[in-house]
Amino acid sequence: MTMRFVHRHRISAHGPAPGQDEDPLAGIANLFDVSVAFIVALLIALFALFSSGKLLDKNSNVTLVKQAENGEMEIITKQGGQIKVQKVTDKTLSGQGTRLGTAYRLANGQVVYVPDDEGKPK
């Protein structure tokens, strides 16, 4: 009687015995685990690449400039817990204000800002 039980449930080297089907979703569960681990690793790498740790700190001030493929630019500013997104346009603005300084474009394309001496104590 015991031999019949052992013989009936023995696992064959050629796969499951006839009548015993393998679970078709067993491999999918492993792929899901691998994909979650990959996504977490990718997020950590992106945060490290863009120094986004400062973005998560509530006391830090961060400014990012983002340019889309079509040339539109956005300035993303984070001061403390407040985040502002401003779109840069080529529209001309007018109004009253105070001159703060002059910006110069160098031959290598770099822009240098030189503040005016007005208003500074001498």
C-alpha positions in Angstrom: 0.0 0.0 0.0 2.8 2.4 0.8 4.6 1.5 -2.4 1.6 2.5 -4.5 1.6 5.9 -2.8 5.3 6.5 -3.4 5.1 5.3 -6.9 2.1 7.4 -7.8 3.6 10.8 -6.6 7.2 10.3 -7.8 8.5 13.3 -9.8 9.8 12.2 -13.2 13.1 13.6 -14.6 11.3 14.2 -17.8 8.8 16.8 -16.3 5.5 16.5 -14.6 3.6 13.3 -14.7 0.7 13.1 -17.1 -2.3 14.8 -15.6 -0.2 17.1 -13.4 0.0 20.5 -15.2 2.7 23.1 -14.4 1.5 26.5 -13.3 1.8 28.7 -16.4 2.1 31.9 -14.3 5.0 30.8 -12.1 7.5 32.4 -14.4 5.6 35.7 -14.6 5.8 36.2 -10.8 9.6 36.1 -11.1 9.6 38.6 -14.0 7.5 41.0 -11.9 10.0 40.8 -9.0 12.9 41.5 -11.4 11.1 44.4 -13.0 10.3 46.1 -9.7 13.9 45.7 -8.6 15.0 47.2 -11.9 12.6 50.2 -11.6 13.9 51.0 -8.1 17.5 50.8 -9.2 16.7 53.1 -12.1 15.0 55.7 -9.9 18.0 55.7 -7.5 20.3 56.2 -10.4 18.2 59.1 -11.8 18.1 60.8 -8.4 21.9 60.4 -8.1 22.4 61.7 -11.6 20.3 64.9 -11.3 21.3 65.5 -7.6 17.6 65.3 -6.8 18.4 64.7 -3.2 18.4 68.5 -2.8 14.9 68.6 -4.3 13.6 66.5 -1.4 15.2 68.6 1.3 12.7 71.1 2.6 15.3 73.7 3.5 17.2 73.7 0.2 16.9 76.2 -2.7 17.2 74.7 -6.2 16.9 76.2 -9.7 16.7 74.0 -12.8 16.5 75.1 -16.4 14.8 72.6 -18.8 14.7 72.9 -22.6 12.3 70.8 -24.7 13.1 69.5 -28.2 11.1 72.3 -29.8 13.2 75.0 -28.0 10.8 76.0 -25.3 12.5 76.6 -22.0 11.2 76.3 -18.4 12.8 77.5 -15.2 11.9 75.4 -12.2 12.6 77.1 -8.9 12.3 75.5 -5.5 12.6 77.7 -2.4 11.9 75.8 0.8 8.7 74.0 0.3 7.4 76.1 -2.6 8.0 75.1 -6.3 7.5 77.5 -9.2 7.6 76.7 -12.9 8.1 79.6 -15.3 8.0 79.3 -19.1 10.6 81.4 -21.0 9.2 83.2 -24.0 10.6 85.6 -26.6 7.9 88.2 -25.9 9.0 91.8 -25.3 7.9 93.1 -21.9 7.6 96.7 -20.8 7.1 98.5 -17.5 8.9 100.5 -14.9 11.9 99.3 -13.0 15.4 99.8 -11.9 18.4 98.9 -13.9 20.4 96.2 -12.1 23.3 95.7 -14.4 24.5 94.6 -17.8 24.8 91.1 -19.4 27.5 90.4 -21.9 27.8 87.3 -24.2 31.4 86.3 -24.6 32.9 84.8 -27.8 32.6 81.2 -26.4 28.8 81.8 -25.8 29.0 82.2 -22.0 26.9 85.0 -20.6 28.4 87.2 -17.9 26.3 89.5 -15.7 28.0 92.7 -14.4 25.9 94.5 -11.7 25.7 98.3 -11.7 27.5 100.2 -9.0 24.5 102.3 -8.3 22.9 101.8 -4.9 26.0 100.1 -3.5 27.7 101.7 -0.5 31.1 103.1 -1.4 
